[in-house]
């Protein structure tokens, strides 16, 4: 069976060793994060928490860090490259460049998400 990140029914049961030779498939899925994650990622400073949210969103969009912000949930959507990769995914190594500072949603995956406990692993060539 072929794994399709957009079809959770094709995902495999997660175990930590799966990440060792994966293409970072989960890092090609849309990721919504909180403002605290942006501070941890050092995309914004603590001082930025006190400026207008609209100004902050516009700046982060211009810098290519986020692609959108949803006021109702106060969640920011991390930008994706044209191939779908997360803004923070290294295109050569396929590893997160901000792994120690990664957002909480990334830390919790795959315990949370479309199919908790399962992974959309696609093996590196």
N, C-alpha and C positions, 0 to 999 in steps of 0.2 A: 504494500500500500504506500502511495506517495503522500508525503506530508505537505499540507497546504496551510500556511499560517492563518488564512482567512476561513478555514473550515476546522474548528476545534475537534470535530469528531475524528479527524485524521491524526491528531496529536498523540504522542506516546507518554506513558507514565514517567513522571519526572524522577530522576535521581541525580545527585550532584555531579557525578562523573560525565554526564551528558554534555556539560559545558566545555569540556576540554578540547573537543574537536568540532565545535559547532560554528556555523557561519554568523552567529549572533542574530538568529531569526527573530527572537523576541525584540531585538533592538531595531526592527524594521516595522514594528507596530506603532500606531499612534500612542503617545504618552502624555497624559495630563498630570501636571504637578501643581503643588501648592507654593505659595510665596516663600515659605521656609526652605523649600528645596532650592529655590533660586539663590538664596543667601548661602546655603551650604555649597552650591556649585560655584560660588563666587561670581555669579552673573550679575548680582546686585549686592550692595552693601547694606548694613543695618540702617544707615542714614536714608537709603532709598525707600525704606518702609514708610517714611513720613512725607514723601512727595505725592503729588496727584497720581492716582492709579492710571489715569489716561496718559499722562506724560511718560510714566514708567513703561506701560504697554507699548506705546509708540517707539520709545527708545529701544526696547528689547526686540521689537519687530525689525527695526532698521538695522540692528546689529546681527540679525539672523538667528537669534537664540530661540524666539518663540514665533509661532505662526498665528496664534490667536489667544484671546482671553475671554472667558465666559463669566460675566458679572454675577449671574445668578448662583453659580457654584464657587466662584472665585478660584477657578482652575485655569492654568496656563497650558497651552498645547505646545510642546517642544517642537521646534522646526525639524523638518525632515528634508533630506537632500532629494534631488530629482529621482533617484533610484529607490527612495523610501527609507534609507538609512537615517537613524537618529543623528541629530546635530553633533552628538558627543561620541559617536561610534567611529573608530579609526578605520578608514577604508582598506588599509593594507593588512593590519593584524586582525581585524574584525573584533577587537576588544574595546571596551569602553575606556575612553581617555580620562574619564572622571570617576572611575570605579569607586575609590574610597569616599567620594562625595556624592555618589549617585542618589537620585531621588528616592523617597520612601517607597513609591510604587514599584520601582525597579528592584529594590531590596526585598520586597515582599513577593515578587513574581517567582515561581508560578503558584504560590499559595493563594493568590488572588488573581482575578482575571476572568477571561471567557470560559476557561475550563480548569478550575483549581486542581492542582496536583498533576497537571499534564503540561507537556512542553512541545512547541512547534519546531523541534530541532531539525535542522538540515545540515548534514555533515559537510565539513570543508573538503574541497577537492584535493 
